[in-house]
Amino acid sequence: MRQFRHLRPSAALALLLLAGCGSPHGQPLAGSETLAPNEILDFDTLYAQNCAGCHGAEGRGGAAIALADPVYLAIADDAVIRKVVANGVHGTAMPAFAESAGGMLTDKQIDVISNEMRSRWSRQEILNGANPPSYAPKSAGDAQRGEVAYKTYCESCHGPGGRGGPKGSAIADDSFLALVSDQGLRTIVIAGRPELGAPDWRGNVSGKPMSDQEVTDVVAWLGSRRSQNPGQPYPVSNHAQH
């Protein structure tokens, strides 16, 4: 107030009020506007609101696979990742997020999610010159051969018949198989679930990585164990149907 001591009180008050106005009356300050949901292009916000619930904070995994797994990002190309984010996976817990497929995100937002996942979390050296099985199967699988491959590579953790063991969950469980596609099974067999201690296709048997066909056959065997009526352990009687 020292600089205003020679002014009349009314003039000093007016100057103080003017000095406190950083923007015209009634207009928001710069940066204070709230973006509409379809205008948000910040990856952290989009991921937290749409992906983290299943795939975990910062892509570290949760109910679904870890999207920050560089092995997964090495076997799934840009087109695959974008398609899954945009269109979801029919018959599984993975919904479609693109507006064109009934979701809430614009094409630009889908691009931000799919592109930033790779730029942030991929590592070119992760395969160390290895030749991984293809993301999608190249041939039909054989369930009988798959049972043999399962016993070789998977049974020590997931138990006989996929019913669970000391180191792994029951992967032949009706509820699990009802919520995951064959491609989802293939992805897990190849990339593993590192956040759960499950190795990728190279680490099940020391010095003996799974071949592309063995992966395909294991998936065929697991698929053959799906129940037509998951969650119903007992047959429904004719009386109950009426």
N, C-alpha and C positions, 0 to 999 in steps of 0.2 A: 504494500500500500504506500511505501515511501514515495514512489514515483507519481502517485496520485494526490499527494498531500496538499498541493496548491489548487486542486480542482474542487468544484462544488460537489457535494455528496452524490447528487443525481448523475452528474457527468462521470464520476469515478465508477459508479455502479454500472452504467452503460458500457464503459470500456471493459470492465471485468466480464460482463456477459458476452461481449463480442469476442474477447480473447479466448473464451471457453468453447467457442463454436468452431470445430475443425472442418465441418462440412455443412452445406446448406440445410436449413431446417426441414425435417421430414424425409431426408434422403439417407439410406444406409451407408455406413462406413465401407470403404474399399475392402473387399475380401470377406465381408460379413454375410453375404448372400448365401442362402441355403440352396444347394443344387437340387434339381429334380432328380428322382431315381434314375431316369434314363440318360442323365447327363454326367453321371459319375464315371470317371475314367481312371481312377486311382486303383492300381492293382491290389494293394493291401486291403482297401475297403471292399472291393468286389470279391476278393477271395474270402475274406472273413465273413461276409454276409451270405455267400452262396456255396462255398466249398468246404470251409473248415469244419462244419458240423459233422461231416463224414470222413474227410481226408485229413483232419487234424490241423492244428495251428501250424502255420508256415510249412504245410505240406508234409508234416512228419508222420502222418498216418493215424488212423483211428478205426472206426468200423470198416472203412474201405482202405484201399492201398495208399501208400505214401507217394504222393505225386512229386515230392522232392527227391525221390529215388533216382539217381542218375542212370541206373541200369534200365529202369522203365523208360526213361526219356531217350535212351539210346536205341531201344527196339521199336518204339512207337514214333512214327514220323509226324511232321506238323499237321498233315491232312487228317491223320487218325485222331490226334488229340483234339483238334478243332471240331471234328465231327461228333466225337463223344460228348464234348462240352455242350455243343449246340443242340444235338438231337437226342442225347441220352442213350440208354441201352434198353430196348423194349423187354419187358418181362423181368426186369431187375429193379433194384432200389435206386438206380442212377436215372434221375429225371432229365428231361430236356430243358435247357435254359434259354434257348433262342426264342425270340418273339415269334418267328416264323414257324416254330414247332410247338407253340403254346406256352412258352416260358415268358420270363419278364425282362430278359436282357437284349439289348440291341446288338447288331452285327459288330459295331465298334467295341462294345464291351466284351463280346466273345473273343475278339481279336486280342484285346488287352490280356485277358486271362490266359489264353493258350500261348501267346507269344512270350509273355513275361515268365511263365512257368519254365520254359526252356532257357531263356536268357539268364535267369537267376539260379536255376538248380541243376542244369546239365553239366557234365564234365566229360570232355572229349576223350580223356585217357582212361575212362572207367573200364572199358573192355580189354585194354592191354593187348590188343591185336587178336583177341578171340573172335571167333565167328559164331555169333549166337543163333539159336533157332529163329526162324522167321516169326514176326509178330502174328501173322495169320497162317493157318495150316496150308501146306502145299499139296496134301493128299488126304485121303480118307483115313480115319483111325480104325484100329482093330482092338476091340475090348479085351479079347483073350491075351493078345500080346501086351496090352496095357496093364493087365493084372500082374504079369510077370515083371514088367518094368516098375510097377508100383512097389512090389516086394523088394526089388533091388535098391530103389532110390528113396522111397518114401516111408516104408513100413516102420523103419527104426524109430521114426518120430511120431507118425500119425497112427501107428498101431495096425494090427491085422484087420483087413477089410475096411480100413479107413475109419475105424470106430474110436480113434483117439489113443494116445499113448502118453508116456511120461514126459515127452518133449514137445508134443504137438496136439492140436485140437482134432476133433472128429470131422474129417472133411467129406465123409460120406453121409453126414447128417442130413435128414430130409429138409430141414429149415434152411440150412446153409446152401444146399444145392438148388433149392427153390428160388433163392435170391441172387444167384450168380449165373452168368451165361457161360457157354463153352469157351468163348473168347476170354472172359474174365478168369476162368480156370487156367487157360493157357498162359495168360499174362502172369498169373501168380507163380505157376510152375517155372516159367523162364526167369522172371525178375526176382522171385522170392518175396518175402515180407521182412526186410532187414530190421524194421522197427520191432518185430516180434521174435527176432533171432532165426528166422527161416532163411536158408541160403538160396542163392540163385541157381540156375541149372548146372553150374560148375561145381557147386560145393556139397552136393549130397553124398557122393562117394569120392574120396580123395583120388585125384588123378584120372577120374573117369567122368567127364561131363556128359549130360544127357544129349542124345542125338535129336535132331529135329523130329524124326519119326517116333522116337520114344516119347517125346513130349506129346505128340499128336495122339499116340496110343493110350497114354495115361489119361488124357482128357476124355477120350472115348470111353474108357473103363469107368471113370467117375460119372460121366453122363449117363451111362447105362444103369447106374444105381439111383437115378432120380425116381422119386415116387410120383405117381399120377395124382395122388391126394396127399400132399405133404401136410404133416401135422395131425393125420388121422391114423394112429397106429393099429386100429382095429377095423375089420371090415364092417361096413354098414349093412345091417340086416334088411331084408325086404320089407319087414314090418315098419322099420324106422323110416324107410323111404316114403311110405304112404302116410 
